[in-house]
Amino acid sequence: MKKISSLLVKEGEEYMGIINKTDLAKKIIIEDRDAKTTSINTVMSKSLISLNGYVQRSEASEFMLRKKIQYLVVT
């Protein structure tokens, strides 16, 4: 079993958002939605924040703290 905590959501060739464990807990379980019929678009976080892959890990960590984000897309 793989420990995956988030997935990027892609439409065609473009990334549209990200879904993570928190999104699932808050928007499916707590709001008592049916996981089988609820669209990913309604539960995913739509704003993607990214940095290029050449940034140092310490810089990325500092950036995440400043932006108060838990997930960062590295391109």
C-alpha positions as a Python dict, from the first residue, in 0.01 Angstrom:
ca = {
    (1, 'M'): (0, 0, 0),
    (2, 'K'): (134, 342, -96),
    (3, 'K'): (110, 638, 140),
    (4, 'I'): (-27, 905, -90),
    (5, 'S'): (-156, 1219, 78),
    (6, 'S'): (-236, 1434, -226),
    (7, 'L'): (-299, 1415, -599),
    (8, 'L'): (-283, 1676, -873),
    (9, 'V'): (-603, 1707, -1078),
    (10, 'K'): (-547, 1740, -1450),
    (11, 'E'): (-791, 1827, -1728),
    (12, 'G'): (-644, 1760, -2068),
    (13, 'E'): (-286, 1887, -2048),
    (14, 'E'): (-351, 2146, -1777),
    (15, 'Y'): (-335, 2098, -1402),
    (16, 'M'): (-653, 2237, -1248),
    (17, 'G'): (-610, 2175, -877),
    (18, 'I'): (-496, 1948, -600),
    (19, 'I'): (-689, 1716, -370),
    (20, 'N'): (-555, 1597, -36),
    (21, 'K'): (-663, 1414, 277),
    (22, 'T'): (-783, 1737, 438),
    (23, 'D'): (-1007, 1816, 139),
    (24, 'L'): (-1158, 1469, 158),
    (25, 'A'): (-1216, 1490, 532),
    (26, 'K'): (-1365, 1839, 530),
    (27, 'K'): (-1567, 1830, 212),
    (28, 'I'): (-1685, 1470, 194),
    (29, 'I'): (-1693, 1319, 540),
    (30, 'I'): (-1781, 1624, 752),
    (31, 'E'): (-2032, 1758, 497),
    (32, 'D'): (-2177, 1405, 467),
    (33, 'R'): (-2148, 1384, 88),
    (34, 'D'): (-2151, 1062, -110),
    (35, 'A'): (-1789, 994, -212),
    (36, 'K'): (-1902, 789, -512),
    (37, 'T'): (-2108, 1066, -669),
    (38, 'T'): (-1928, 1383, -555),
    (39, 'S'): (-1723, 1544, -830),
    (40, 'I'): (-1352, 1599, -767),
    (41, 'N'): (-1401, 1958, -890),
    (42, 'T'): (-1623, 2033, -591),
    (43, 'V'): (-1373, 1912, -331),
    (44, 'M'): (-1031, 1996, -477),
    (45, 'S'): (-832, 2306, -392),
    (46, 'K'): (-829, 2508, -712),
    (47, 'S'): (-529, 2731, -652),
    (48, 'L'): (-199, 2562, -729),
    (49, 'I'): (115, 2715, -586),
    (50, 'S'): (439, 2598, -739),
    (51, 'L'): (813, 2652, -741),
    (52, 'N'): (1066, 2527, -993),
    (53, 'G'): (1267, 2218, -911),
    (54, 'Y'): (1594, 2408, -874),
    (55, 'V'): (1497, 2581, -549),
    (56, 'Q'): (1667, 2458, -233),
    (57, 'R'): (1461, 2249, 6),
    (58, 'S'): (1511, 2505, 283),
    (59, 'E'): (1381, 2782, 55),
    (60, 'A'): (1076, 2573, -34),
    (61, 'S'): (1006, 2505, 334),
    (62, 'E'): (1035, 2875, 418),
    (63, 'F'): (809, 2962, 125),
    (64, 'M'): (545, 2715, 249),
    (65, 'L'): (560, 2861, 599),
    (66, 'R'): (524, 3216, 466),
    (67, 'K'): (228, 3121, 244),
    (68, 'K'): (76, 2899, 517),
    (69, 'I'): (38, 2604, 279),
    (70, 'Q'): (85, 2232, 337),
    (71, 'Y'): (129, 2119, -24),
    (72, 'L'): (363, 2263, -286),
    (73, 'V'): (384, 2165, -653),
    (74, 'V'): (743, 2138, -773),
    (75, 'T'): (791, 2177, -1148),
}
